[in-house]
Amino acid sequence: MWNFSQFIASKDKDFWGWFLLIFGSVFFVGFFYAAILSKFLPPSDNALISAIQTDRYYCFLVPLTLPILLVAVYFHWLSMKFFKHA
């Protein structure tokens, strides 16, 4: 049987799950706009959007980060194998 504390813990997990899902989605859409989509739109009069359109940092950040990410994932996997079989 479920008691009240388990019900509250279940609702708390649902809240944080939805919060992280929505936050990650908004962050992804914002980054996608800043890195890729804004370069194809016509120039804007808004100072913030104009600064995003002329920025050259974020459009190179992800492609240059991917090789390092692959190395980090490999070393994480390798260290877990060493820990598991030691």
VEXVOFI-547854 format. One record per residue (C-alpha): residue in three letters; residue number from 1; x, y, z. Coordinates in nm, 3 decimals, padded with zeros to 5 digits, m for minus. Last residue first. Layout:
! residues N
  residu  num        u        v        w
     ala  NUM        X        Y        Z
...
//
This chain:
! residues 86
  residu  num        u        v        w
     ala   86   03.923  m00.479  m01.051
     his   85   03.665  m00.579  m01.309
     lys   84   03.397  m00.316  m01.239
     phe   83   03.640  m00.035  m01.161
     phe   82   03.850  m00.099  m01.472
     lys   81   03.534  m00.119  m01.685
     met   80   03.400   00.205  m01.530
     ser   79   03.734   00.374  m01.604
     leu   78   03.718   00.265  m01.967
     trp   77   03.361   00.391  m02.012
     his   76   03.451   00.728  m01.864
     phe   75   03.765   00.741  m02.080
     tyr   74   03.555   00.675  m02.392
     val   73   03.296   00.935  m02.295
     ala   72   03.570   01.195  m02.241
     val   71   03.730   01.116  m02.577
     leu   70   03.395   01.147  m02.754
     leu   69   03.324   01.476  m02.577
     ile   68   03.663   01.612  m02.684
     pro   67   03.582   01.528  m03.045
     leu   66   03.235   01.692  m03.014
     thr   65   03.353   02.023  m02.863
     leu   64   03.484   02.172  m03.189
     pro   63   03.156   02.111  m03.371
     val   62   02.961   02.247  m03.073
     leu   61   03.155   02.571  m03.021
     phe   60   03.190   02.684  m03.383
     cys   59   02.838   02.830  m03.424
     tyr   58   02.858   02.947  m03.064
     tyr   57   03.153   03.184  m03.113
     arg   56   03.075   03.367  m03.437
     asp   55   02.823   03.622  m03.306
     thr   54   02.671   03.850  m03.569
     gln   53   02.322   03.702  m03.544
     ile   52   02.324   03.687  m03.164
     ala   51   02.428   04.053  m03.142
     ser   50   02.151   04.149  m03.386
     ile   49   01.898   03.955  m03.179
     leu   48   02.004   04.142  m02.866
     ala   47   02.013   04.487  m03.033
     asn   46   01.671   04.453  m03.201
     asp   45   01.678   04.609  m03.548
     ser   44   01.717   04.267  m03.712
     pro   43   01.923   04.144  m04.005
     pro   42   01.747   03.883  m04.223
     leu   41   01.736   03.525  m04.091
     phe   40   01.982   03.254  m04.202
     lys   39   02.246   03.315  m03.932
     ser   38   01.978   03.319  m03.661
     leu   37   01.890   02.954  m03.733
     ile   36   02.228   02.799  m03.662
     ala   35   02.402   02.881  m03.335
     ala   34   02.165   03.121  m03.162
     tyr   33   01.845   02.947  m03.276
     phe   32   01.977   02.601  m03.197
     phe   31   02.097   02.730  m02.859
     gly   30   01.754   02.865  m02.776
     val   29   01.580   02.546  m02.895
     phe   28   01.817   02.330  m02.691
     phe   27   01.780   02.544  m02.377
     val   26   01.401   02.536  m02.406
     ser   25   01.405   02.157  m02.446
     gly   24   01.644   02.108  m02.155
     phe   23   01.431   02.327  m01.928
     ile   22   01.113   02.143  m02.032
     leu   21   01.262   01.800  m01.964
     leu   20   01.427   01.914  m01.641
     phe   19   01.100   02.057  m01.509
     trp   18   00.898   01.754  m01.619
     gly   17   01.131   01.518  m01.432
     trp   16   01.153   01.749  m01.133
     phe   15   00.774   01.764  m01.102
     asp   14   00.726   01.390  m01.153
     lys   13   00.992   01.313  m00.891
     asp   12   00.820   01.546  m00.642
     lys   11   00.482   01.383  m00.713
     ser   10   00.630   01.039  m00.641
     ala    9   00.793   01.165  m00.320
     ile    8   00.458   01.314  m00.211
     phe    7   00.278   00.983  m00.277
     gln    6   00.552   00.787  m00.098
     ser    5   00.515   01.018   00.203
     phe    4   00.135   00.972   00.206
     asn    3   00.138   00.593   00.218
     trp    2   00.108   00.354  m00.070
     met    1   00.000   00.000   00.000
//
